[in-house]
């Protein structure tokens, strides 16, 4: 059962854990973006109006969470929330728990796991 962590993530830390399902991540991520950057959330709403309406009212049909728009929106949410990360933090999965999403200090990420750029 996914757990949304309320206000505990406002300064960093876990936003939602125990899930990787789009139907759980989309509403949690959209609510966080709405809180941190309302203009960016409004832009996303204009881009995916039907999907965002489903997100806001939590009315997902099974197929809708696996649609192209849902997956594209999820990627955009990751990118937009990364832009909202506090200095020294990143947005994404915890390095030791791939089902725990939130803001984490960059130093928590093991250096041997950093992406190597050519």
N, C-alpha and C positions, 0 to 999 in steps of 0.2 A: 504494500500500500504506500503510495507516494506521500511524502510529508513536505508541506510548504512551511517555511520557517518564519513567517511573519516579519516583524521588524528587526529580527536578529541580524539580518544581512545588510542593513542600511549603512553600516560602516565597514562592510566586508564580511566574508564568511558564507555560509550555506544559504542558498535561496530555495532549492528544492532537492530532495534526495529520495533514493529508493526507486527510481524509475528512469527509463530512457525513452518512454513512449511519447510520441509527438503530441498525443491528446492530453498529456499531463504537462509537458514542457511549454507548449504554445501559450496557454493561459497564464502560467507563472511568469514566463519571460515577457509577455506583452504587458502584464501588470507592472512589472519592474521597469520596463522601458517607459511606460506612461508616467511612473513616479519620477524617474531620473531625467527624462528628456521628452516632455509632452509633444514638442514640435516634431521630433523624429517618429513618435508613435502615430501622430496624425498623418504624417507622410506615408507611413506604412499602411494606415487605414485607407488612404486614398488609392494606394497601389493594389491592395487586396481587400476590397470592401466586403465581399460576401464572406470571406474567410475570417476577417476580423470580427464581423458580426457574430459568427459562430463561436469565436474565441471568447468574446465578451459575455455571451449568454451560455457558454459551455454546452452548446448544442451540436456536438460532433456526431456525424454518422461515421461508421467504421471506415468507409472508403475515403472520407474527406481528410482524415489525418495522414493519409498516404498519397494524397494527390500531389501533382507537381507544384501547385501553388502553396500547399502546406509545407512541403519540403523546402521550397525556395524562401518562404517566409521565415522558416526556422533558421535557415542559414543567415538571412538578413538580421534576425533578432540576435543571433550570436555576435555578428559583426558590430551591430549598433550598441549592444551591451558592452562589448569590449571597448568601444570608444568612450563609454561612461565609467570605465573602471577607475577607481581612485588611483592617484600616483603610487607606483610601486606594486600595484596589483594587476592581475589579469582576470578576465571572465572566462569560465569554462568549467570542465570537470576537475575535481580534486585529483592531484597526482596519485593518491593512494586509493581512490574510490571513484571509479568511472560513472557511478550513478548519483554522485553528489555534485550539483552544479551551483556555482556562486562565484564570489570574488575572493581570490586567494593571493597572498603575497608571492611575488615572483620568486623570492628566495626559497619558497617551499618546493619549487619544481626542481627535481634532481638535475644537475648540470649535464650528466651523461645522457639524459633524455631530451635535451634541447634539440630542436631541429638543426641540422647542419646545412648551411647555405653554401652553394658552390661559388 
